[in-house]
């Protein structure tokens, strides 16, 4: 991803159920500066390559039936993405698939659905990433509808929230931009009356952990947590009053996310207000799980997964 690299090793049943064997994530900021320069910088690529080399060893120790590596917004936007893909292939043996916003959303919904109760009907999901944000409408009897915004927490921070902490004018401009993008994305989707609002990815799971003041990341406490708009407003107010350095160590806030979490709070608050949503059901499952489910569906005819 633009901000975070994530690993998941799991057994996947024929029904698409995941049994996690190992999970890791590292904030490596692959997309740092991509919004302005449209290139992945060498230092960022080096960080990710070092991580992938570590994870290659881990993956090989599990003797997996298959592996998939996907890249999203930052690599999509980078003019030197082929250089990055070549380096990954040469140095780790992985083939990096650069997926479109629509394909990212499709696989994200696969992951979200596997973690939801069967009683949950129609879903309107929001996936706030580092470089892009997707609205995904999943209705019974229909293929998922996707609307992507070229806006994420890294892009918003680098382009608009330039001061530390952000100024009143920067925050006002950010809200206007987010609201405009959200209105356009929502208008491009079919009618969504009655759909359950669900949020996934690191910004929303981090805000959920902060809302509960968790001392460490606890997936069982975060998954299916009901994050209210009022609580998001409280968190936004706290975060915008602090510098990046002052945010370090806040309960529930993952290390190295302090520079973009304020942008995340502004985004979630504005998206919820624009859509008229008062509560966000938090999903700890999303793109990463969907990538594995998609991979397993292609391997099943040839393996015993």
C-alpha positions as CSV (number, residue, x, y, z in Angstrom):
1,X,0.0,0.0,0.0
2,X,0.9,3.7,-0.1
3,X,1.6,3.7,3.6
4,X,1.6,0.1,4.9
5,X,2.9,-3.3,3.8
6,X,0.9,-6.2,5.2
7,X,1.5,-10.0,5.3
8,X,-1.1,-12.7,5.8
9,X,-0.5,-16.4,5.7
10,X,-3.7,-18.5,6.1
11,X,-5.5,-21.7,5.2
12,X,-8.5,-21.0,3.0
13,X,-11.4,-23.5,2.9
14,X,-13.5,-24.2,-0.2
15,X,-16.2,-22.0,1.3
16,X,-13.8,-19.1,1.5
17,X,-13.2,-19.2,5.3
18,X,-9.8,-18.0,6.5
19,X,-7.8,-19.7,9.3
20,X,-5.0,-17.3,10.0
21,X,-1.5,-18.7,10.5
22,X,0.6,-15.6,10.6
23,X,0.0,-11.9,10.2
24,X,2.3,-8.9,10.1
25,X,2.3,-5.3,9.0
26,X,4.9,-2.5,8.7
27,X,4.4,1.2,8.0
28,X,7.0,1.7,5.3
29,X,5.6,4.8,3.4
30,X,6.2,3.4,-0.1
31,X,4.1,6.3,-1.5
32,X,6.0,9.1,0.2
33,X,6.3,12.0,-2.3
34,X,4.5,10.1,-5.1
35,X,1.6,12.6,-5.2
36,X,4.0,15.5,-6.0
37,X,6.7,13.7,-8.1
38,X,4.9,10.7,-9.6
39,X,7.8,8.4,-8.8
40,X,8.7,5.9,-6.1
41,X,11.8,7.2,-4.4
42,X,14.8,4.8,-4.0
43,X,14.8,4.9,-0.2
44,X,11.1,3.9,-0.1
45,X,11.7,1.1,-2.5
46,X,14.7,-0.1,-0.5
47,X,12.5,-0.2,2.7
48,X,9.9,-2.3,1.0
49,X,12.5,-4.6,-0.7
50,X,14.1,-5.3,2.7
51,X,10.7,-6.2,4.2
52,X,9.7,-8.4,1.3
53,X,13.0,-10.3,1.6
54,X,12.2,-11.0,5.3
55,X,8.7,-12.1,4.4
56,X,10.0,-14.3,1.5
57,X,11.9,-16.3,4.2
58,X,8.8,-16.5,6.4
59,X,6.5,-17.5,3.6
60,X,8.9,-20.2,2.4
61,X,9.0,-21.7,5.9
62,X,5.2,-22.4,5.7
63,X,5.6,-24.2,2.3
64,X,2.5,-22.4,0.9
65,X,0.5,-23.7,-2.1
66,X,0.5,-20.2,-3.6
67,X,1.4,-16.6,-2.9
68,X,0.1,-13.3,-4.3
69,X,1.7,-9.8,-4.0
70,X,-0.4,-6.8,-4.9
71,X,0.3,-3.1,-5.1
72,X,-2.2,-0.3,-5.0
73,X,-2.5,3.5,-5.4
74,X,1.1,4.6,-5.0
75,X,2.5,2.1,-7.5
76,X,-0.4,2.7,-9.9
77,X,0.5,6.4,-10.0
78,X,4.3,6.0,-10.2
79,X,5.9,6.4,-13.6
80,X,8.8,4.1,-12.4
81,X,6.5,1.3,-11.3
82,X,8.1,-1.1,-13.8
83,X,11.4,-0.5,-12.2
84,X,9.9,-1.3,-8.8
85,X,8.3,-4.5,-10.1
86,X,11.6,-5.6,-11.8
87,X,13.5,-5.1,-8.6
88,X,11.0,-7.0,-6.5
89,X,11.1,-9.9,-9.0
90,X,14.9,-9.9,-9.2
91,X,15.6,-9.6,-5.5
92,X,12.7,-11.6,-4.0
93,X,11.2,-13.7,-6.8
94,X,7.7,-12.2,-6.2
95,X,5.6,-11.0,-9.2
96,X,3.9,-7.8,-8.1
97,X,0.4,-7.3,-9.5
98,X,-0.6,-3.7,-9.7
99,X,-4.4,-3.7,-9.3
100,X,-6.8,-1.0,-10.4
101,X,-9.1,0.8,-8.0
102,X,-12.0,-1.3,-9.0
103,X,-10.2,-4.6,-8.6
104,X,-8.9,-3.4,-5.2
105,X,-12.4,-2.7,-4.2
106,X,-13.7,-6.1,-5.4
107,X,-11.1,-8.0,-3.4
108,X,-11.6,-5.7,-0.4
109,X,-15.3,-6.6,-0.4
110,X,-14.4,-10.3,-0.6
111,X,-12.4,-9.8,2.6
112,X,-15.0,-7.7,4.4
113,X,-17.8,-10.2,3.7
114,X,-15.8,-13.1,5.1
115,X,-15.8,-11.3,8.5
116,X,-19.4,-10.2,8.6
117,X,-22.3,-11.9,10.1
118,X,-24.7,-13.6,7.6
119,X,-27.4,-11.4,9.0
120,X,-25.8,-8.3,7.6
121,X,-27.5,-7.5,4.3
122,X,-26.6,-4.7,1.9
123,X,-23.2,-3.1,2.7
124,X,-21.8,0.3,1.9
125,X,-18.1,0.0,2.6
126,X,-15.4,2.7,2.8
127,X,-11.8,1.8,2.4
128,X,-9.6,4.8,3.3
129,X,-6.1,4.2,2.0
130,X,-2.9,6.2,1.7
131,X,-3.4,7.4,-1.8
132,X,-7.0,6.5,-2.7
133,X,-10.3,5.9,-1.0
134,X,-13.0,3.5,-2.3
135,X,-16.8,3.4,-1.7
136,X,-18.1,-0.1,-2.4
137,X,-21.8,-0.9,-2.5
138,X,-22.6,-4.6,-2.2
139,X,-26.2,-5.6,-2.6
140,X,-27.8,-9.0,-2.7
141,X,-28.3,-10.2,-6.3
142,X,-26.0,-7.6,-7.7
143,X,-22.3,-7.3,-8.5
144,X,-20.5,-4.9,-6.2
145,X,-20.5,-1.3,-7.4
146,X,-17.4,0.7,-6.9
147,X,-16.5,4.4,-6.9
148,X,-12.9,5.4,-6.3
149,X,-11.6,8.8,-5.0
150,X,-8.1,9.9,-5.8
151,X,-7.7,10.9,-2.2
152,X,-6.1,9.2,0.8
153,X,-4.4,10.1,4.1
154,X,-0.9,10.4,2.6
155,X,-2.1,12.4,-0.4
156,X,-4.2,14.7,1.8
157,X,-1.3,15.3,4.3
158,X,1.3,16.0,1.6
159,X,-0.9,18.2,-0.5
160,X,-3.1,20.1,2.1
161,X,-2.2,19.6,5.8
162,X,1.2,21.1,5.5
163,X,1.6,22.6,9.0
164,X,2.2,20.6,12.2
165,X,-0.5,20.8,13.6
166,X,-2.6,21.8,10.6
167,X,-4.0,25.3,10.4
168,X,-7.7,26.2,10.5
169,X,-7.5,27.2,6.8
170,X,-5.9,23.9,5.8
171,X,-8.5,21.9,7.7
172,X,-11.3,23.9,6.0
173,X,-9.9,23.3,2.6
174,X,-9.4,19.6,3.4
175,X,-13.0,19.2,4.4
176,X,-14.3,20.9,1.3
177,X,-12.1,18.7,-0.9
178,X,-13.2,15.5,0.9
179,X,-16.9,16.4,0.8
180,X,-16.7,17.2,-2.9
181,X,-15.0,13.9,-3.7
182,X,-17.4,12.0,-1.5
183,X,-20.5,13.6,-3.0
184,X,-19.2,12.7,-6.5
185,X,-18.3,9.1,-5.5
186,X,-21.7,8.6,-3.8
187,X,-23.6,10.0,-6.7
188,X,-21.9,7.4,-9.0
189,X,-23.3,4.5,-7.0
190,X,-26.8,3.0,-7.2
191,X,-29.3,3.7,-4.5
192,X,-28.0,2.6,-1.1
193,X,-31.0,3.0,1.2
194,X,-30.7,0.6,4.2
195,X,-27.1,-0.5,3.5
196,X,-24.9,-1.0,6.5
197,X,-22.0,1.4,6.6
198,X,-18.7,-0.6,7.1
199,X,-15.2,0.8,7.3
200,X,-11.9,-1.1,6.7
201,X,-8.1,-0.5,6.5
202,X,-5.6,1.0,8.8
203,X,-7.0,4.5,9.3
204,X,-10.4,3.2,10.5
205,X,-9.0,0.3,12.6
206,X,-6.5,2.7,14.2
207,X,-9.3,5.1,15.1
208,X,-11.2,2.2,16.5
209,X,-8.3,1.2,18.7
210,X,-7.9,4.8,19.9
211,X,-11.6,5.1,20.6
212,X,-11.2,2.1,23.0
213,X,-7.7,3.3,24.2
214,X,-6.3,-0.1,23.6
215,X,-2.7,-0.6,24.8
216,X,-1.9,-2.8,21.8
217,X,-3.5,-3.8,18.6
218,X,-6.2,-6.3,19.4
219,X,-8.1,-7.6,16.3
220,X,-10.8,-9.2,18.4
221,X,-11.7,-5.9,20.0
222,X,-11.4,-3.9,16.8
223,X,-13.3,-6.2,14.4
224,X,-17.1,-5.4,14.5
225,X,-16.5,-2.4,16.8
226,X,-19.2,0.3,16.3
227,X,-17.4,3.6,15.8
228,X,-19.8,6.5,16.2
229,X,-19.6,9.8,14.5
230,X,-19.5,11.5,17.9
231,X,-16.5,9.5,18.9
232,X,-14.8,10.3,15.6
233,X,-15.4,14.0,16.3
234,X,-13.8,13.7,19.7
235,X,-10.7,11.9,18.2
236,X,-10.4,14.5,15.4
237,X,-10.5,17.3,17.9
238,X,-7.8,15.7,20.0
239,X,-5.5,14.9,17.1
240,X,-5.8,18.3,15.4
241,X,-4.7,20.0,18.6
242,X,-1.4,18.1,18.8
243,X,1.8,18.0,16.8
244,X,3.0,14.8,15.2
245,X,5.5,14.3,18.1
246,X,2.8,14.9,20.7
247,X,0.6,12.2,19.1
248,X,3.3,9.5,19.7
249,X,2.3,7.1,22.4
250,X,-1.4,7.9,22.3
251,X,-3.3,4.7,23.4
252,X,-4.3,2.7,20.3
253,X,-2.2,4.7,17.9
254,X,0.2,2.5,15.9
255,X,3.8,3.7,15.8
256,X,4.7,5.7,12.6
257,X,1.0,6.5,11.9
258,X,1.1,9.8,13.9
259,X,1.9,11.8,10.8
260,X,-1.3,10.8,8.9
261,X,-3.8,9.9,11.6
262,X,-5.2,13.5,11.8
263,X,-5.8,13.4,8.1
264,X,-7.6,10.1,8.6
265,X,-9.8,11.4,11.3
266,X,-10.7,14.4,9.1
267,X,-11.5,12.1,6.2
268,X,-13.7,9.7,8.1
269,X,-15.6,12.5,9.9
270,X,-16.2,14.3,6.6
271,X,-17.2,11.2,4.7
272,X,-19.6,10.1,7.4
273,X,-21.2,13.6,7.6
274,X,-21.5,13.9,3.8
275,X,-23.1,10.4,3.6
276,X,-25.4,11.0,6.6
277,X,-23.9,8.1,8.5
278,X,-23.9,8.2,12.3
279,X,-22.1,4.9,12.9
280,X,-19.3,2.9,11.2
281,X,-19.1,-0.9,11.7
282,X,-15.3,-1.5,11.7
283,X,-13.9,-4.5,9.8
284,X,-10.4,-5.8,10.6
285,X,-10.7,-7.8,7.3
286,X,-10.4,-6.2,3.9
287,X,-8.0,-6.2,0.9
288,X,-5.4,-8.5,2.4
289,X,-8.0,-11.2,3.2
290,X,-9.7,-10.7,-0.2
291,X,-6.4,-11.2,-2.0
292,X,-6.0,-14.6,-0.4
293,X,-9.6,-15.7,-1.0
294,X,-9.2,-14.7,-4.6
295,X,-5.9,-16.6,-4.9
296,X,-7.5,-19.7,-3.3
297,X,-10.4,-19.6,-5.7
298,X,-7.9,-19.9,-8.6
299,X,-5.8,-22.6,-6.9
300,X,-8.6,-24.8,-5.6
301,X,-9.1,-26.8,-8.8
302,X,-5.4,-27.8,-8.7
303,X,-4.8,-28.1,-4.9
304,X,-6.3,-29.4,-1.7
305,X,-6.5,-25.9,-0.1
